[in-house]
Amino acid sequence: MAGCEGIHNIHDNIIVHGRSIEKLNARLHKTLEHLRQEGLTLNKDKCVLRMSELTFMGYLLSSKGIGPSESRVQASDECERAAECRRGQKLLRTSEL
């Protein structure tokens, strides 16, 4: 799938995207034909089609672009709060001396 516009193979996932239904359908057809020619099959229970957005490997992919998923933002916020807490504890220990 390398070099095919709008088709990305990442680990054992294939992501097909397009700005229009027509472009998406053409790319999807090309992908399925390529897989068929290579003798590869898909697990239909794991196939999801025509999604407006997708969370993948911690990122939110949508028509607006790529950004962090909600869980990634939450984890970052929690990490920052923990770091602030540790800084405060260190400051308290220093002031007790």
FENSUL-V240779 format. One record per residue. SS is DSSP state (2 for helix, 1 for strand, 0 for the rest). PHI is phi in whole degrees, 0 to 359 (NA if undefined). D_CENTER is the distance of its C-alpha to the mean C-alpha in whole Angstrom. Layout:
BEGIN
ss:SS phi:PHI d_center:D_CENTER
ss:SS phi:PHI d_center:D_CENTER
END
This chain:
BEGIN
ss:0 phi:NA d_center:18
ss:0 phi:302 d_center:19
ss:0 phi:86 d_center:20
ss:0 phi:271 d_center:19
ss:0 phi:297 d_center:18
ss:0 phi:79 d_center:15
ss:1 phi:230 d_center:14
ss:1 phi:229 d_center:12
ss:1 phi:253 d_center:12
ss:1 phi:232 d_center:10
ss:0 phi:57 d_center:12
ss:0 phi:254 d_center:13
ss:1 phi:246 d_center:11
ss:1 phi:238 d_center:12
ss:1 phi:247 d_center:10
ss:1 phi:242 d_center:13
ss:0 phi:221 d_center:13
ss:0 phi:198 d_center:16
ss:0 phi:283 d_center:18
ss:0 phi:226 d_center:20
ss:2 phi:299 d_center:21
ss:2 phi:298 d_center:23
ss:2 phi:294 d_center:21
ss:2 phi:300 d_center:18
ss:2 phi:298 d_center:21
ss:2 phi:296 d_center:22
ss:2 phi:291 d_center:19
ss:2 phi:296 d_center:19
ss:2 phi:300 d_center:22
ss:2 phi:299 d_center:22
ss:2 phi:297 d_center:19
ss:2 phi:296 d_center:21
ss:2 phi:294 d_center:25
ss:2 phi:298 d_center:23
ss:2 phi:299 d_center:22
ss:2 phi:298 d_center:26
ss:2 phi:297 d_center:28
ss:0 phi:274 d_center:26
ss:0 phi:75 d_center:27
ss:0 phi:263 d_center:23
ss:0 phi:237 d_center:23
ss:0 phi:245 d_center:20
ss:0 phi:271 d_center:20
ss:2 phi:298 d_center:20
ss:2 phi:290 d_center:19
ss:2 phi:257 d_center:16
ss:0 phi:276 d_center:15
ss:0 phi:232 d_center:14
ss:0 phi:244 d_center:15
ss:0 phi:51 d_center:15
ss:0 phi:271 d_center:13
ss:0 phi:278 d_center:13
ss:1 phi:208 d_center:9
ss:1 phi:214 d_center:6
ss:1 phi:263 d_center:4
ss:1 phi:217 d_center:2
ss:0 phi:53 d_center:4
ss:0 phi:86 d_center:5
ss:1 phi:240 d_center:4
ss:1 phi:261 d_center:5
ss:1 phi:256 d_center:6
ss:1 phi:206 d_center:10
ss:0 phi:295 d_center:13
ss:0 phi:276 d_center:13
ss:1 phi:124 d_center:11
ss:1 phi:245 d_center:8
ss:1 phi:208 d_center:9
ss:1 phi:288 d_center:8
ss:0 phi:286 d_center:8
ss:2 phi:301 d_center:11
ss:2 phi:294 d_center:12
ss:2 phi:291 d_center:11
ss:2 phi:296 d_center:13
ss:2 phi:297 d_center:16
ss:2 phi:298 d_center:16
ss:2 phi:295 d_center:17
ss:2 phi:298 d_center:19
ss:2 phi:295 d_center:21
ss:2 phi:296 d_center:21
ss:2 phi:296 d_center:23
ss:2 phi:296 d_center:25
ss:2 phi:296 d_center:26
ss:2 phi:295 d_center:27
ss:2 phi:296 d_center:29
ss:2 phi:297 d_center:31
ss:2 phi:297 d_center:31
ss:2 phi:297 d_center:33
ss:2 phi:294 d_center:35
ss:2 phi:296 d_center:36
ss:2 phi:296 d_center:37
ss:2 phi:296 d_center:39
ss:2 phi:297 d_center:41
ss:2 phi:297 d_center:42
ss:2 phi:294 d_center:43
ss:2 phi:287 d_center:45
ss:2 phi:281 d_center:47
ss:0 phi:287 d_center:48
END
